[in-house]
Amino acid sequence: MNAVISILVENTTPSPSLIGEYGFSALVEVDERKILFDTGSSDALFKNAENLGVKLEEVEALVISHGHFDHTSAVIPFLQRFGPKKLYLHPGIFSQRYLQGKKGLGPNIGCPFEPEDLVKNGAEIIFIDSFSEIMPGVFISGEIPRRNSFENTGGNFKVATHHGLLEDRLLDDMALLVDHPEGLIIISGCAHSGMINTIEYIREKTGRSKILAFIGGTHLITASEDRLAQTIAVLKMMDIEKIAVGHCTGFYAAARLLNELGPRVIKADTGMSFSF
């Protein structure tokens, strides 16, 4: 199996020919079959793909990690340009969602479309809520159990319900997995379920312990000292070769991971590509 993970949207980039945009998107190529994981928050996906020579029309399926705008805002434009496509998503992504801050409730941060918008623009919607293989060797985690005591969603998130605003546990949070012969490759949007919960659940479902890479967001930007310390302690015990953190990880958490875990930790940037 040959696998290539290319980051098309990330908060930052070191290249003057590319655009940093708040959000995340990665092209996942497995034996020449192509999946787009998330789409970012605006149009950087298209500009970066063009400058990187990536042919988005060759993507056969989209996978959405969770229903926040910074991962879903280019879905409709993508379908308008390149549809029809298969679209794998959790049925809970369509809720109105908010972040409760010190200054009050922020604007809606949910995805900017409804199911009918997807169908109208050529999406073949495939709902996923459990661990599922979507093509040979490629899996979506489905809902990730929250089993440890130190991880949380990473923010004071709220969701609109018939009973008013309630805590948003972001049960739609899902990761993508490439089950490579040499080890697991995990691609994360934000890891609202917790980075450790995500890794441990995928290891449990596959029965494998070797991890070639964890790539993407970790939502450690708001992590307490205790959460960071416990996260690092668990990661030190894992057989994991590369940890490419970005988006919602935050500078201080990324620096702490690098300091504690050494050069296997890198800052993910727009334009990076990983081959396995």
Beta strands, then each sheet from edge to edge (+ up, - down):
strand 1: 3-9
strand 2: 25-30
strand 3: 33-37
strand 4: 61-63
strand 5: 85-89
strand 6: 97-101
strand 7: 104-105
strand 8: 123-127
strand 9: 132-135
strand 10: 138-140
strand 11: 157-161
strand 12: 164-167
strand 13: 175-180
strand 14: 183-188
strand 15: 211-217
strand 16: 240-246
strand 17: 265-267
strand 18: 273-275
sheet 1: 8+ 5+ 4+ 3+ 2- 1+ 18-
sheet 2: 7+ 6- 11+ 12-
sheet 3: 9+ 10- 13+ 14- 15- 16- 17-
end
